[in-house]
Amino acid sequence: MARSKEFNESEVLKKAMHLFWHKGFSETSAQDLVEGLGIHRSSLYSTFGDKFELFKKALGLYRKEYSQPAIQMLEEAENPKSTLIKLFDVIVQEALEDSKAKGCFMVNVEIEMAPHCPEVSSAIQANRKEFEMAWYHFIQRGQSMGQFKKDASALAMARFVFGIITALRVASRSNTPKEVLDDTVQIALKAILEDNRQSPRTL
């Protein structure tokens, strides 16, 4: 009779995601996984495959639990201007409260692995494309409502916003001061919002 598993696969995969998120792929050893996930090495490999297979599953879980809800939020936003301002506020606050300086898992992976791992690079590009399209439609709605400037195409502005957010996520890994993050957000909002007669962060 086959022996039943003594652990919850979903919970273990979530622990693996956070471990890779914090330490990166290269710095996460097999022993780190055994100790961090609380399961035997044989169970780890028989359930999830090797370290790289586990990593890919963890990256997929991140896209499901973090990327997809963010994309859905953009797609369902009724007030793009208000949503954008609140989103930047959340990103800055998360950066300031990130005591482990984890940043964004997807951005970390892009920096560490995408240049030399085609499979990971493809996953990163797919994630970027999904966000780019979500931001594109989000910006289009804001432009049609007169909230966002029209001196650049919606696609160009979508790529600009995605780039700014990526930069903020990277900055959060080095304990960047709040005033630096705030300055970046202020300039970004001034470049996007149609009405700049007031400080964008107070609208």
C-alpha positions as CSV (number, residue, x, y, z in Angstrom):
1,M,0.0,0.0,0.0
2,A,1.3,3.4,-0.9
3,R,2.2,5.6,2.0
4,S,0.2,8.8,2.3
5,K,2.0,12.1,2.3
6,E,2.5,13.6,5.7
7,F,2.5,17.2,4.5
8,N,0.3,19.6,2.6
9,E,1.8,20.2,-0.9
10,S,0.2,23.6,-1.3
11,E,1.7,24.8,2.1
12,V,5.1,23.4,1.3
13,L,5.1,25.1,-2.2
14,K,4.2,28.4,-0.6
15,K,7.1,28.0,1.9
16,A,9.4,27.3,-1.1
17,M,8.2,30.4,-2.9
18,H,9.0,32.6,0.1
19,L,12.4,30.9,0.5
20,F,13.4,31.4,-3.1
21,W,12.0,34.9,-2.9
22,H,14.1,35.8,0.0
23,K,17.4,34.0,-0.9
24,G,17.2,33.6,-4.6
25,F,17.7,30.4,-6.6
26,S,21.5,30.1,-6.4
27,E,21.7,30.9,-2.7
28,T,19.0,28.4,-1.7
29,S,20.6,25.1,-1.0
30,A,19.0,21.7,-0.8
31,Q,19.6,21.8,2.9
32,D,17.8,25.2,3.1
33,L,14.8,23.6,1.4
34,V,14.8,20.6,3.7
35,E,15.0,22.8,6.8
36,G,12.7,25.6,5.5
37,L,10.0,23.3,4.1
38,G,10.1,20.8,7.0
39,I,10.1,17.7,4.9
40,H,12.6,15.0,4.1
41,R,14.8,15.4,1.0
42,S,13.4,12.2,-0.5
43,S,9.9,13.5,-0.1
44,L,10.9,16.8,-1.6
45,Y,12.4,15.3,-4.7
46,S,9.6,12.6,-5.2
47,T,6.9,15.2,-4.9
48,F,8.3,18.3,-6.7
49,G,11.3,17.0,-8.7
50,D,14.7,18.6,-8.5
51,K,15.4,22.1,-7.2
52,F,14.8,23.8,-10.6
53,E,11.4,22.1,-11.0
54,L,10.4,23.2,-7.5
55,F,11.6,26.7,-8.3
56,K,9.5,26.9,-11.5
57,K,6.4,25.7,-9.5
58,A,7.1,28.4,-6.9
59,L,7.4,31.0,-9.6
60,G,4.1,29.8,-11.1
61,L,2.5,30.1,-7.6
62,Y,3.8,33.7,-7.3
63,R,2.2,34.6,-10.7
64,K,-1.1,33.1,-9.5
65,E,-1.1,34.7,-6.0
66,Y,0.5,38.1,-6.7
67,S,0.6,38.9,-10.4
68,Q,-2.9,37.7,-11.4
69,P,-4.7,39.6,-8.6
70,A,-2.7,42.8,-9.6
71,I,-3.7,42.4,-13.2
72,Q,-7.3,41.8,-12.3
73,M,-7.2,45.0,-10.1
74,L,-6.1,47.0,-13.1
75,E,-8.7,45.5,-15.4
76,E,-11.5,46.2,-13.0
77,A,-10.4,49.7,-11.9
78,E,-13.3,52.2,-12.3
79,N,-11.2,55.3,-11.5
80,P,-7.8,54.8,-13.1
81,K,-6.4,58.1,-11.7
82,S,-7.3,57.2,-8.1
83,T,-6.2,53.6,-8.5
84,L,-2.8,54.7,-9.9
85,I,-2.1,57.1,-7.0
86,K,-3.2,54.5,-4.4
87,L,-1.1,51.8,-6.1
88,F,2.1,53.9,-6.0
89,D,1.4,54.7,-2.3
90,V,1.1,50.9,-1.6
91,I,4.3,50.2,-3.4
92,V,6.2,52.8,-1.5
93,Q,4.7,51.6,1.8
94,E,5.6,48.0,1.1
95,A,9.1,49.0,0.2
96,L,9.5,50.8,3.6
97,E,8.0,47.9,5.5
98,D,10.0,45.2,3.7
99,S,12.3,44.4,6.6
100,K,13.9,41.4,4.7
101,A,14.4,43.6,1.6
102,K,12.8,40.9,-0.6
103,G,11.6,43.2,-3.2
104,C,9.5,41.6,-6.0
105,F,10.1,37.9,-6.6
106,M,9.5,38.3,-10.4
107,V,12.0,41.2,-10.6
108,N,14.5,39.4,-8.5
109,V,14.3,36.3,-10.8
110,E,14.6,38.5,-13.9
111,I,17.9,40.0,-12.6
112,E,19.3,36.7,-11.3
113,M,18.3,34.1,-13.9
114,A,16.7,35.5,-17.1
115,P,20.0,36.5,-18.7
116,H,21.3,32.9,-18.8
117,C,18.1,30.7,-18.5
118,P,15.9,30.8,-21.6
119,E,13.0,28.9,-19.8
120,V,12.9,31.4,-16.9
121,S,13.3,34.3,-19.4
122,S,10.2,33.1,-21.3
123,A,8.2,33.0,-18.1
124,I,9.4,36.5,-17.2
125,Q,8.5,37.8,-20.7
126,A,5.1,36.2,-20.5
127,N,4.5,37.9,-17.1
128,R,5.7,41.2,-18.5
129,K,3.4,41.0,-21.5
130,E,0.4,40.3,-19.4
131,F,1.1,43.3,-17.2
132,E,1.9,45.5,-20.3
133,M,-1.5,44.7,-21.8
134,A,-3.3,45.3,-18.5
135,W,-1.6,48.6,-18.1
136,Y,-2.2,49.5,-21.7
137,H,-6.0,49.1,-21.3
138,F,-5.8,50.8,-17.9
139,I,-4.1,53.8,-19.5
140,Q,-6.5,53.9,-22.4
141,R,-9.4,54.1,-20.0
142,G,-7.7,56.9,-18.1
143,Q,-7.0,58.8,-21.3
144,S,-10.6,58.4,-22.5
145,M,-11.8,59.8,-19.2
146,G,-9.5,62.8,-19.4
147,Q,-7.4,61.7,-16.4
148,F,-4.2,60.8,-18.2
149,K,-2.2,62.8,-20.7
150,K,-2.4,61.9,-24.4
151,D,1.0,63.3,-25.6
152,A,2.2,59.7,-25.6
153,S,0.5,56.5,-26.8
154,A,-1.2,54.3,-24.2
155,L,1.3,51.5,-24.9
156,A,4.3,53.8,-24.4
157,M,2.8,55.1,-21.1
158,A,2.0,51.5,-20.0
159,R,5.6,50.5,-20.5
160,F,6.8,53.6,-18.7
161,V,4.6,52.8,-15.6
162,F,5.7,49.2,-15.6
163,G,9.3,50.4,-15.7
164,I,8.8,52.8,-12.8
165,I,7.2,50.1,-10.7
166,T,10.1,47.7,-11.5
167,A,12.6,50.4,-10.5
168,L,10.8,51.0,-7.2
169,R,10.8,47.2,-6.5
170,V,14.5,47.0,-7.1
171,A,15.1,50.1,-4.9
172,S,13.2,48.4,-2.1
173,R,16.0,45.8,-1.9
174,S,18.6,48.4,-0.9
175,N,16.6,50.2,1.8
176,T,16.2,53.3,-0.4
177,P,15.1,56.3,1.7
178,K,11.4,57.3,1.6
179,E,12.2,60.7,0.1
180,V,13.9,59.1,-2.9
181,L,10.9,56.8,-3.5
182,D,8.5,59.7,-3.1
183,D,10.4,61.9,-5.5
184,T,10.3,59.1,-8.1
185,V,6.6,58.6,-7.7
186,Q,5.9,62.4,-7.8
187,I,7.7,62.8,-11.1
188,A,6.0,59.7,-12.6
189,L,2.6,61.0,-11.7
190,K,3.3,64.4,-13.1
191,A,4.3,62.7,-16.3
192,I,1.1,60.8,-16.5
193,L,-1.7,62.8,-14.9
194,E,-3.6,65.4,-17.0
195,D,-4.3,67.8,-14.1
196,N,-1.2,68.7,-12.2
197,R,-2.5,71.9,-10.5
198,Q,-2.4,70.1,-7.2
199,S,0.2,67.7,-5.7
200,P,-0.9,64.3,-7.3
201,R,-0.4,62.5,-4.0
202,T,-3.1,64.6,-2.3
203,L,-5.7,64.2,-5.0
